[in-house]
């Protein structure tokens, strides 16, 4: 896999800020939250909206705060502690526990695969190996999928993994990874198959082609 985009970090930060509302809206839709794009923007600005539940507002504000943390800590090396920090923002007041590795069993809806309870030593070893992937775009996409399938946390694994993948992309100038609403159905189908098989080849190219965005200069 080659880098689809090669931007300066300054350009990538500019891009991230430009598409932030869209990225958060996409993450909310990925979780099945029935919110519109204008409502998402209004909630992110701290203004109350009607017909959106308190829980859904909390989810959007949590995503906003997680993204803010990433953009303010691009110089902080990415590791398991960073991922825990992101989950702490993403799952705040939503999960059984947040910002810590899961310490009990969970299931994933509509798939037979059941992830093991994470062992911190083993998780760190797997993450260290993953972060040695030379190509930054491949590293980010692989992390995102690995984090989702591993279900490291009690809740918010898709959101946490996506934001962490974007941390890797932004600091290296490789674009923004977000699943557009019109790609959700195919993404969910491919993700379910990935959960069952652990076969990255059926989903990583899809993410690269359909869900990775940058600045195209003419």
N, C-alpha and C positions, 0 to 999 in steps of 0.2 A: 504494500500500500504506500502511495506517495502522498505528500501533503497536497490537499486540494487548493489551499490558500496559503500564501506566504506574505503576511502582513507584518508591519512593525507592531510592537506591543501597544504603542499609542493609537495606531489605527484600529487595533482590535478592541481596545477599551472604548473608543468612540463608537464602534459598531455595536458592542454589547449594550451601551447606554441607549443607542437608537432603537434597538429591538427588544429592550428589556420587558416592556409591557406585553409584547407579543409572546416572548419566551415564557413569561409567567402565566399568561392566558393559556398557552399550549399545555403547560404542565398541569394546570387546573383541569382542563378538558381531559387530559390523559387519566386523571383520577376520577373522571365522571362527574365533575362539579358543573352544575348547570348555571353558568355565569356567562354574560356577554363580554365582548372585548371592551366596550365603553364602561361597563360596570367594573371590570378589572382595573382599568385605568383610574376610575374614581376612587375605588377602595385603596389602591396604592398611594393615592394622594392624601389619604387619611380622612376622606369625606364619607359619611354614611350613605348607604343606598337602600332602597326598598326592595323587597322580594328576594333578598339574598340572606340565607341563614347565618347566624352568628358563627357557626362552625366553618362555613365556607369562607366567610370574611377572615377568620383566623388563619385558614390555610393560605390565602393569598398574601396576607401580611407576613406570615412566616416565610413564604417564598421570597418576598421582597427583602426581608431582613437577611436571609441567607445569601442572596445575590449581593447585597451591600457589603457583607462581610468578605466575600470573595474579591470584589473589586477594590476593597481597601487593604487586602492582604495578599496581593499577587507576589510579593517578594518572600512570603512565608513558604518554605518548602512543603510540597504536598506529601502527606503521609497519613497513617491511620488516625492520628490525633486530629489532623485537619478534617478528615471525613467525619469524625465524631462531632467536631464543632459544627459542621454544616448540618448534620442530623439534629443537633441540639436546637438549631434555629428552625429547621423544617418541621420538626415534630413537636415543637413546644406546645404544651397544653392539649395535644391531640393524641398522644401515644401512652401506652402503659408506662414507659420510661423513655427518655430521650437523651441523645448524646452519649449513650453507652452501648456496647455490644449486647445483642440479644442473649438472654440467659435462660430461654425456654423454647419449646417447640412452637412452630407456626406452620400453617398450610398456605398454599397459594390457590386461589380460586380457579376452578376448571382445569387443573392439571394434577396428575398423579405424583409428580416429583415433590418430595419434601426435603427442604434443606436441613443440613445438620445444624445443631446449636454451635455457633462460632466459638472456636478456641483461639484466644488472642495470639498466642505464639504462632499457631499455624496460619492465621489470617495475615499476620505481619510478614511471614515467610512468603506466602502467595503474592501479597501486595508488592514486596520487594522484587520478586521475580518479574511481575507484571510491569513495574516501573522501569525495568531495564530494556523494555521494547524501544528500539532505537528511534523509529519514526513516531513523532509526537501525535499525529492524528490517529494512527493505529493504536497507540498507547491509550489515548483518551477514549476511543470507542470500545476498546477491550475492557478498560476499567469500568465503563458504564455498564456493560453487559454482565461482567463478573460481579459487580456490586449488586445488581438487580437479582441475579440468580442466587447469590450467596445469602441474600436476605440478612445482612449483617445486623440490622436494627429491627426493633419491634414494629416500626411503621415508617412510611416515607422513604422506602428504599429506592423506588424509581426516581422520585424527586431529588433525593440526596445524591444518587449516582449520576444523574444528569448534570446537576450543578457542579459536582466534583470534576466530571469530564470537561466541563466548560472552563474550569480553573486551569486545567492542563492546556487546553486549546488557547485560551486568551494569553496566558503568560508566554506562550511560544508563537503567537501571531498566526494561529491556524484556523480562525473563524469561530462560529457559534453553532452548537449542536442543539437542535430543538425539533421535536416531532410536530409538524404542522397538522392542523385539524383534519385536513383532507387526506392525510396519510395514517390516521390513527387506526383505522380498521386493519390495514395491512400490517402495521407495526405490531398490533396486539396479537395477530395471528402468528407472525414470525417470532414474537417474544415467547408465546406459549410453546411453540415448537422448540425454541432454544432452551427453555426451562427443562423440557423432557429429555433433550438429546445432548445438551452442552456443545452443540455444533455451531461455532461462530460463523461459518462460511455462508449460512443461509440468512444472516441478518446484518452482518457488518457492512457488506457492500450496499445494502439497502439504505442503511443509515448514512453512509458516505455519499450516495447519489441523491437521496431525497430529503435528508434532514440536516445536512451540513451547509452552512451559509457563510458568505464572506462579502468582500467588496470586490466587484468586478470592474476593473478599469478598462476603458476603451481608448 
